Amino acid sequence: MAYKIADFITTIKNCAAARRRTAVLSYSKVNKNIGDVLVKEGFLVSIKEEEQDGKKVLVAVLKFTKRMPAVRDVNIISKPSLRIYSSSKKIADIKRRGRHKVILSTNKGIMEARDAQKVGVGGEVLFTINS
């Protein structure tokens, strides 16, 4: 079975590199929540559910600024073979390693590291995304 989060993020990165405006992605609640976080952080314009050939899919509209995609590089941290967890206190160490946004899966939902620190929760570090 494929790792759906990595497939979702890699598809968005590849569509941005190919300068496509939209990406059709497989549907899952986790992918929808990650898409909502990416919209909130300014990497996507919108994400919505649609039905194609009797299956639910997500259609993401990518954000471009002066013909350059907002998503430039993605680094997947947690994998099925090795899950990486971080407490709320250690999230700052991960953020300091470069100019990127860190996306976490917490018990309060999927959120960016800054929001997780405000709430005071840690969780699984899913990926980092550079703009």
C-alpha positions as MATLAB code, in Angstrom:
seq = 'MAYKIADFITTIKNCAAARRRTAVLSYSKVNKNIGDVLVKEGFLVSIKEEEQDGKKVLVAVLKFTKRMPAVRDVNIISKPSLRIYSSSKKIADIKRRGRHKVILSTNKGIMEARDAQKVGVGGEVLFTINS';
ca = [
       0.000    0.000    0.000;
       1.327    3.402   -0.932;
       1.902    6.174    1.571;
      -0.970    8.521    0.738;
       0.486   11.621    2.405;
       3.744   11.351    0.448;
       1.817   10.747   -2.796;
      -0.347   13.812   -2.110;
       2.596   16.131   -1.397;
       4.772   14.789   -4.211;
       1.966   15.252   -6.734;
       1.541   18.884   -5.664;
       5.312   19.463   -5.921;
       5.504   17.861   -9.371;
       2.530   19.835  -10.678;
       4.139   23.040   -9.417;
       7.437   22.139  -11.118;
       5.557   21.451  -14.367;
       3.752   24.806  -13.940;
       0.285   23.265  -13.912;
      -2.469   25.373  -12.383;
      -4.496   22.478  -10.956;
      -3.759   19.059   -9.528;
      -6.190   16.139   -9.235;
      -5.417   14.152   -6.096;
      -6.793   11.075   -4.376;
      -9.334   11.762   -1.661;
      -8.922   10.990    2.016;
      -9.763   12.954    5.138;
      -6.069   13.362    5.952;
      -5.302   14.684    2.458;
      -8.229   17.104    2.719;
      -6.965   18.387    6.084;
      -3.407   18.780    4.748;
      -4.810   20.664    1.761;
      -6.718   22.988    4.086;
      -3.505   23.725    6.011;
      -1.648   24.432    2.740;
      -4.414   26.839    1.699;
      -4.191   28.583    5.077;
      -0.387   28.867    4.797;
      -0.581   30.276    1.249;
       0.791   27.402   -0.840;
      -2.532   26.609   -2.544;
      -5.298   28.911   -3.717;
      -8.061   26.412   -2.963;
      -8.854   22.749   -2.561;
     -12.255   21.205   -3.141;
     -13.909   17.818   -3.344;
     -15.273   16.629   -6.677;
     -16.510   13.372   -8.113;
     -14.897   11.915  -11.236;
     -15.942    8.554  -12.656;
     -17.855    7.746   -9.489;
     -14.865    8.369   -7.190;
     -14.190   11.258   -4.858;
     -11.093   13.291   -5.738;
      -9.539   16.503   -4.502;
      -8.867   19.290   -6.976;
      -6.164   21.666   -5.772;
      -5.503   25.028   -7.414;
      -1.813   25.886   -7.051;
      -0.626   29.362   -6.173;
       1.841   31.185   -8.425;
       3.571   34.523   -7.811;
       5.151   36.185  -10.838;
       5.020   32.862  -12.711;
       6.923   31.092   -9.924;
       5.134   28.400   -7.914;
       4.628   28.904   -4.182;
       5.687   25.288   -3.595;
       9.344   24.896   -4.454;
      10.654   22.024   -2.376;
       9.131   19.392   -0.118;
      10.976   17.136    2.299;
       8.993   14.195    3.673;
      10.128   13.541    7.233;
       7.887   10.745    8.571;
       7.628    7.583    6.523;
       5.782    4.312    7.159;
       9.079    2.616    7.980;
      10.220    5.370   10.373;
       7.783    7.683   12.126;
       9.281   10.861   13.590;
       7.551   12.458   16.583;
       8.315   15.740   18.292;
       7.131   17.384   21.482;
       5.915   20.969   21.469;
       9.202   22.098   23.023;
      11.368   20.469   20.333;
       9.393   21.813   17.361;
      11.498   24.990   17.443;
      14.647   22.915   16.791;
      13.106   21.476   13.629;
      11.978   24.922   12.442;
      15.447   26.440   12.958;
      17.088   24.120   10.454;
      16.038   26.317    7.524;
      13.410   28.579    6.059;
      10.500   26.235    5.742;
       7.111   25.418    7.183;
       6.758   22.245    9.221;
       3.447   20.355    9.034;
       2.490   18.150   11.986;
      -0.206   15.607   12.696;
      -1.347   16.184   16.287;
      -4.209   14.967   18.413;
      -5.853   18.363   17.704;
      -5.634   17.784   13.944;
      -3.111   18.564   11.231;
      -1.466   21.949   11.694;
       1.634   24.011   11.049;
       4.363   23.950   13.717;
       3.743   27.545   14.798;
       0.094   26.763   15.545;
       1.041   23.562   17.386;
       3.407   25.506   19.615;
       0.675   28.035   20.432;
      -1.698   25.233   21.424;
       1.125   23.420   23.234;
       0.865   20.054   21.490;
       3.391   17.906   19.667;
       2.904   15.083   17.233;
       4.155   13.325   14.149;
       6.284   15.510   11.872;
       4.835   14.807    8.421;
       6.880   17.028    6.088;
       8.555   20.377    5.567;
       7.689   22.645    2.671;
       9.779   25.499    1.256;
       8.463   28.500   -0.591;
];
